[in-house]
Amino acid sequence: MKILDQHISRTVLLSMTVVIGLMGTLDLIFSLLDQIANTDENYSLLNAISYVLLTTPTSLYEMLPFTALGGALIGLGILASNNELVVMQAAGIRTGRIILAVLKPTFLVMGLSLLIGEYVSPPLEQTAKSNRAVQQSANASIGSEQGNWQRIGNDFIHINAIAPGGASLFGVTRYTVSEDRRLISAKFAETAQYIESNSGNYWLLENIDESILGDRTISSNHYLQEDWVVELSPELLSVLLVKPDEQSITGLYRLAKYFESEGLDSAKYNLAFWKKLTQPIATLALVVLAISFVFGPLRESTTGFRVFISLSIGLVFTIVQRMMEPASLIYGLNPLFAVLFPILLCGILGVVLIRRVR
């Protein structure tokens, strides 16, 4: 029995490995072509290759649930095509034991998903985005095509580029408004360095141009340096640089709390938090659905048709997921419900189909 369990697990795991290898290679090629198209005198080919390599773990992380789906369909399909599943069931091996053998590599993928999504992908993604922003910015002034906007109190802040680690900033623009939303002043600093001292931490701004708007006049000033005391740490900036779906679970939790404390909308960060936290469950639900298809309607199908079905299931799952996400933000649905709905849909359908087979 143990040998059969290992045979099933190895077959499914090998199929998952082949699927992630093929999908990862294709994604790597297309990502590299996309980055090469953006190269210029500041952003070289070597920079583009470095960016693609650093962001590859994020791409692999996003593919893992669908890798498990395709691997389970193809791996079990190979066993079914060779009549191995029929022989096992005829020998008295229960379907539940076969399913458990398939789930063993799935649990491995789920653990790998948590590891990459929490510890590997986010810091590499932050480094890649920081390096690219610094290289493309070249200390330019404010530009709507790059940088990050943040609101702190009555200040609206735009940062062109954030260096890796978040302790150095390039192109910092601050707009200060009054309580009645009237623009009071605008400041632009070429660079900013985070300074830690016993008396308190602050940002040291350099080469500052200031414009103060009066009722009928505008006055301009220039400073070489200025201390900027603000509750904006390098750790927080380093995660603000990256999209919510590309951040760690703990980083998303910190960001949601930060936005709530500033009186800002934190819905998209709460949604991304629950999405990342439940991704292993999504992987499990997709594999259960794949198992039900192989034991049911796809028992006699070809490998090519199983690949088509796995792509179709992945596409439908993604569409439903992406429909629920904006619905949650627009209509105020509970983010946990929005994330769990497509997962439960796949899981329940898979369980029902498996019970019908049994």
Secondary structure, DSSP 8 states (H G I E B T S, - for coil): -HHHHHHHHHHHHHHHHHHHHHHHHHHHHHHHHHHHTT--SSS-HHHHHHHHHHHHHHHHHHHHHHHHHHHHHHHHHHHHHTTHHHHHHHTT--HHHHHHHHHHHHHHHHHHHHHIIIIIHHHHHHHHHHHHHHHHHTT----TTSSEEEEETTEEEEEEEE-TTSSEEEEEEEEEE-TTS-EEEEEEEEEEEEE--TT--EEEEEEEEEEEE-SS-EEEEEEEEEEE--S--HHHHHHHTS-GGGS-HHHHHHHHHHHHHTT---HHHHHHHHHHHTHHHHHHHHHHHHHHHHHTTTTT--HHHHHHHHHHHHHHHHHHHHHHHHHHHHH---HHHHHHHHHHHHHHHHHHHHHHH-
